[in-house]
Amino acid sequence: MRLASYHVAGRPSYGIITDAGAIDLPSRLGTDCPTLRAAIATGALPRIHAVATAAPDVALTDLVYDLPLPDSGKIICIGRNYRGHVAEGNSKLPEQPSVFIRTLESFVPQDGALVRPRVSTHFDYEGELALVIGTKGRHIAPADALSHIFGYTCLNEGSIRDYQFTHSLTVGKNFHHSGSIGPWIVPAEDVGDPTKLTLRTRLNGAEVQHTHTDDLIFDIPAIIAYLSVLLPLNPGDIISTGTPEGVGFARKPPLWMKAGDTVEVEISGIGTLRNGVVDED
């Protein structure tokens, strides 16, 4: 099942995405579920399953994708978390997860334009698996961590590398509309074991990243346990798990995204996140 937020005729909504169209959910779930984040927080997945065979209300051509959770409380990212990526950067394996925060405004949805800022040409792609918290928790044990996940989505952690390396990690990761999330969320029960997924990133059709998610240095239970010591994890929070090897800055010569490019992040069992690249006005 694929759950997405979108606009129809300028109206924000959300629903189940099928090959035949979208099953619009707000009218079916009631006033306690006006958004997908609210549906997650109220534990509405059984009610969603109950209407999953209904006839679609919205043609796919009539919807415009929004971020899967346009009202997400926080987006937490883990850096340098694939062994191959650490090796290509000639770094040592980290002893603790490298954590940073991204703003919601730094992301665009499926088919939205990634913006290369006018101050830099060092615009890099980073395909990542992201998880969505479904159940609130603090001081979560690793053995219990997977039960706090609602689902998974694709994320492209677009990074402005010269600013990241010469200013700060936070600056390089938070340029306006430099990353993307989507196109939808697939519930955890439909994804299965998150260590058995395949991640691919393509730039203009050419594969630039290809890995399996069992190469994570800190696995998903370890990430959730670590973060939950720092702060409460709430329904609708997004946690991105890091990017594998193949990023642009580590290539010789470097491979940067530019206006006119198309970048895709595909994760088995979830889908494909696709975005074009434009220059900042």
Secondary structure by P-SEA (a helix, b strand, c coil): cbbbbbcccccccccccccccccccccccccccccaaaaaaacaaaaaaaaccccccccccccccccccccccbbbbbccccaaaaaaaccccccccccccccccccccccccccccccccbbbbbbbbbbbbcccccccccccccccccbbbbbbbccaaaaaacccaaaaacccccccccccccccccccccccbbbbbbcccccccccccccccccaaaaaaaaaaaccccccbbbbcccccccccccccbbbbcccbbbbbbbccbbbbbbbbbccc
